[in-house]
């Protein structure tokens, strides 16, 4: 059983209560991001491309627990950044365990071995170790050699000490189905509880925008992986088997972005973990102020068109499994006998490249203040300088823009500054865009040479 019975009962009873109460939008997993700082710089990551003073910010234990108390999700995922860099991560985990939340602490495992002694094994805590394939593929994905070996060593140590351990894999365009199937076999041989897997989809702030998967490619990739793995019956996944059927095109779901709300140093991210459309100041505000009709494939939003990521669709598949006897029977069948997977298509796939977008403004760009200029400042991945109507100049990172307020994480200040947008008379992109980094350019050049 890839998930403890107690966790399945907790989640199932929670979903049943929501349905009986007629609740339309409810969370399944809270994505709690206590920091963005990381000890890796992956080209496909959109969470570490911020100025240094933003990366140094931390949610306090009290802020983390208050967010959890305000959001009724039975499961809490702790991504980042790298959560083990947070000086109070043990206290955060301890507070969640006391609240009987099921926790997935997402880590690249570079610090896991040296910090294992700080945690206690419990059914409520799982270490979700980031592994994007076998050694070559994983090290290439995270842009640093040696990370796979260190992560595997940490997994074995954690298992020896009685911890729950899962792996978390993101597959990008170019992933080899047979190599991926071999990796899944190896993960099972390690003795982990189960695997989590999701296709890579474009973070707006990720430096590498070339290798995210489109919907058609996602379906074909997962069909080929399961075909290479003889149907995948020997694999244990720590996620809904109906979501796996969705990835292979057997089922179709609409996105439920409220199912996995994200809370970070910026607040409650709107509308989801991937898109940055501003931040709500409370969980209730997130539900009430977000126009959910603008998101999801059915909305026609081009940013949502090809998305099949777990943060949007895992909750949809879980809801189906507990919404009717038919859905429950399908979930049980897929759990016992493996997901239904159509054979890979024989027709050539439609070539889907990265979206064509206008060249984004870079450092040095400036403009008189306007709603468009303020939006440019919000979208920028570095610090900006705002000139106010009294001549004062403020430099920092714009973390949110609304019609009546602008939130600036000002350099040298611990508390965010809230400004009236009408007071801003000039905007300049004055800081370095940290997603434009020679390390990633060099990595991509080396990768292209190796593949040539």
N, C-alpha and C positions, 0 to 999 in steps of 0.2 A: 504494500500500500504506500504510494508516494507521498501521501498527506496523512498525518495522524487522524484517527477517527474523531478525537475530541475537537480538532480544528474543523473538520467537515461538518460535525453536528452544530458547532457554534455558527459557522457561516450559513448553513442551511436554515437553522431556526431564525437567524437574523433576517434572511431574505423572506422567509414566510411571514414574519411579523410586519415587514414593510408592505407586502402584498395585501395582507389582511387589513392593514390600516389605510390602504389606498394611496400610499406614498408614490408619487410618480418618479421623482428623482432622488436617489439615495446613493451614498458612497459605499463602495465595497472595500477599496484599499486607499488609505491616505498616504500620499507620497510626501514624506517629511524630509526636507532638505536642510539640515542644520548649517551647512556651509557649501561654498562652491569650490574652495581650494582643493587641489589634488596634487599627488606626487607623480602623476603621469600627464601627458599632454596629447591625447588622442585626437587625430585629425577629424574624426567623425563626431566628436563631442561638442555639444552646444552649451555646456554648463560651466566651462572654465574660461570662456573668452571675455573676461572682464578686467578692468584696471586693477592694479595691485591692491589699492585700498578697499575695493569691493570684495576681492578674494579673501582679505583678512577679516571680514565681518563674520560673526557667528551668531546663531540663534542661541539664547540662553536656555538652560534647563527649563526654567519657568515658562518661557515662550513656547517651547516644544510641547510641554505637557498641557498648556492652555489650548493650543491648537488641537491636540488630540481630544481633549475634553469637549471641545466645541463641535467636533466632527464624529458622528457615531460609527464610523467604519470599524469593523471587527479586526481588520488586518492593517498593519502599518509597515510600509516599505521605507527604509532609510537610505536613499541614494545620496549623491553629492554632485561634484567633488568626491573626496574620499572621507567617509564618515570617521574612520579611525584616526584621522588627523585632529578631530575635535577634542579638546582637552577634557570635556565633560561627557563624552559619549557613553561612558559606563553609567553615569548617573541618569542620563536620558533613557538608556535601555532598562535600567532598574525601575524607573518610574513607569515605563510602559508595561513591564512584566507585572508590577503591582496592580495595574489596571486590567490585567488579563487580556492584553492585546497580543495577537500573533504577529511577530516581528520578523521581517526579512532585512537584515543589515547587509546592504550591497557594498562589496569591497573588491578592490583589485588584488587583495591578499598580500601586498608587499609588506605590510606591517602586522599581518594577522598572527604569525607565529610568536612574535615578541610580545603581543598584547593578549594572547589567549588567556593567560593566568588572571587577567582582570575580570573575566566574565565567568559566569556559572552556567553549566548546562541546564537547560530547561526546555520543556515542550513548547514554550512560547517564543524561543529565540532560534532563528536559523541564520547562518552565515550564507549569503548568496554571493558566490564568487564569480567574478566576471572572467569568462573564458570564451573567446570568439573562434574556437577551433583548435586544431592541433598546434604544436609548438610554432611552426613557421607562420601559419595563418594568424595565430593570436599575437605573436610578437610584432608582426607587420601591422596588425590592426591598431595596436596601442603605441606604435612608433618607438618601441624600445626592446632590444634583445635581452633575453634572460628572464622576462616576466612570467612566461608560461611555467618554467621549471620552479620558480619560487612559489607561484600560486599552487601548483600541484603538491609541493612539499607541505605548504600550509594546510591544504585540504586534508592530507593524510594525518597531520598532527591533530587537527580539530576533530576528525572522526575518532582517532585513538582516545581522545579525552571525553568522548560522549556527546559532542555537539551535533545538532542537526546541521547538515550542509547541503546546499543545492548549488547548481551552476546556473549562470545567466549568460545567454549567448545571443548576440545580435549578428545577423547575417546580412552582408552587403552584396551589391552587384559584383559578380565575378566569383562568388563562392562556388567551390567545386562540390557537387552533390556526393560523390563517392568519398572524398576526403572528410566531408562533414558527417556522413554516416559512420565512418571509421572513428571520428572523434566522439560521437554519441556512444559507440561501443566502449571506447576507452573510459568515458565518464561513468558508465555503468560498472566497469571493472574497478574503478576507484572506491565504489561502495557508497556513493552519494545517495541522498534521499530521492532526488529527482532533478530534472532539468527544466529550466525556463528558456524559451526561445522566442525571438521576435524578428521580423524583418527590419532592416535599418530604414528609417525615413528621415527626410531632411529637416534637421534643426535649422532654424533660420540663421543661427549664429555659429554654425559649425564651419570650420575653415575648408573642409573637403566636401564640396557639394556634388562631386562627380560620380560617387559610387553608392548612392542611395537607390533602393529598389522601387520600381513602379509596380502597380497592382498585378499586371499580367505576368511580369517576370517573377514576382513573389510566388504566385500560384504554381508556375512551372518549376521553380526551384524546389519548393517543398514536395511536390509530387515526385521529383527525381530523387530527392533525399530518401523519401520513404521507399521508393522502388529499389534504391541501392541498399537499403537496410532491411530488405525482405519484409516490408510492411511495417516495420518498427514495433512489432509486438514485444520485443525484448527490451524496449526502452521505457523508462519511467519518466514521466513529465510531471512537474509540480505546477500544473495549470490545467484548466478545463480541457478535456479531450475534444469538446465541441469547438473550442477555439482552434485546435489543430485541424479539424475538418474545415473550418473557415479558411485557414491559411492555404489549404489545398483545393479550395473552390467547391467543396461539397456543400457547404452552407454559405448563406449570405446574411450578414448582419448590418444594421445601421449603428453608427458610432454612438456611444453613451459617454461623452467626455466627463460628465459629472460623477461617473463611477469610480474614477481615480483622481480626485482633486490633489493639487500640489501646493504645498505651503513652504515658503523659503524666506530668506532675509528680505525679500522684496514684498512679501505678503502672499495672498492667495492668487495664484496665477490664472489668468483668464485667456482662453477657455479651457486649456488643457496643458499637459506637460510639455508639448512640442511647440505650440504656437504662443507667441508673446503678444497678446492683445491688451496688455495692461494688467493691473492687480487690484483685487478687492481687499478691503481692510478687515473683513471677517468672513467666516464660512457662510453665514446667512446672507451676507452681502454678495458673495460669489454666486449663490443660487439665484438670488432675486434680481441682481443687476445685469447678469449675463444674458444676452439674447441668444439662446441656444439654437434658435432656428437658423442662425447664420453659419452653423458648423455641421460637419458630417457630409458624407457623400451626396445624400439626397438634397442638401442645400444648394448644391452647385458651386460651392466655394472651391476655387482651384487649389487652395492650399490643402484641402481635405480629399481631393479627387482620388489619389492613389494610395492613401494611407491604409495600412492593415496592422498597425502597431498594437501591441497588447494593451497599452494604456487607454486605448479607445474602444477596443473590441473584446477584451477578456471579460469585462463586466457584463457585456451584452450576452456572451455565450453562457456565463454562469447563470444569469437571470433566466435564460431559456431552460436550462437544466432543472431549475426549481419552480418554473412557472406553470407547468402542467404535467400530467402523468406521462404524456407523450415525450415531452422534453426530458423528463427524469429517466424514462426508459432508454432514450437515446444516449444519455450521459452514462448510464450504467453499462449499456452494451459497449460503448466506445472505451470505457474504463477496463472492462474485462477482456475484450477481444481486439482492442486497438482501434484507432480512428479509421473510418472509411476513406480511402484515398484513390481517386481515379488514376488511371495510367497517364503518364506524361503525354502531352499532345504531340502529334506527329507534325502538325503544321508549323512552319517557322514562326517564331515569335515576332511581334511587332517591335521594331527598334524604338526604344523609349530612352531618350537622353535627358540630361538635366534641363530644367525649365529655363527658357530664355528670358532673362530679366535685364532691365536697364542697368548700366554700370552704376554701382552704388557710390555715393559721395565718399571721399576719403579725407584724411587729415589735411587741414588747411581750408576746406570748404567753409564758406560763411554766407550769411544771408540776413536780411532784415527779418524780424520776427513775423511769423504767420503760422496758421495751423499746420501747413505743410512743412515749414521749417522745424517746428517743434516735433512733428512726427519723425522727421529725419534725425533729429537729436535723440529721440527715443530708440530708433532702430539702430543707431550707431553703436559699435562694440568698443568704444573707448570713451574717454572723458570729453566733455564739451565745455565751452565757456559761454555763459549767458550774461549779457549786459542788461541791467535793469533800467527803468525809467529815471532813476536818480543818479545814474552813472556807475553804480556798484557793479563789479565783475565777479561772478561766481563760477568756479571751475569744479566739476565733478561729474558723476554718472547719472544720467536721467533714467530713473527706474520706473516711472509711470507718468503718463500725461492724460489729463481729463479736460473737459471743457472749462471746469472751474478750479482746477488745481494741477500743479506740477510737482513731482517728488524728485528731489535732487539729493543724491548721496555725495555730499560735498567733501572734497579733500580736507583732511585735518579735523573733521567733525565726526563724532560717534553717532549723533542723532541726525536722521534725515531732515532736510529742510523742505517745508511745504510752501510753495510759491503760488501767487496768482498769475496765471499765464499772461494776463493783460499787462503785467508789469514788465514782461520781457520785450526788449526792443531790438535785440540783435543776438544771433546764434552763430557760434563758430565751433567746428570740429577741431579741437585743440590737442587731444590726446592721441596716442598711437592705437590703431585698431589691432588688438592683440591676436585676432584670428589671422591676420596677414603676417606670417612668421616664417623666416627662412628655414626653420627646422622642418616644417611641413613641406615646403617646396623641395628641399633637398631629399626628404623621404620619398616624395612622389617621383622625383627624377630617378632615384635608385630603384624604386619598385618598377618603373617603366623599363629601365635597363635590364633588370633581372628577367622580365617577361618577354623581352625582345628576342 
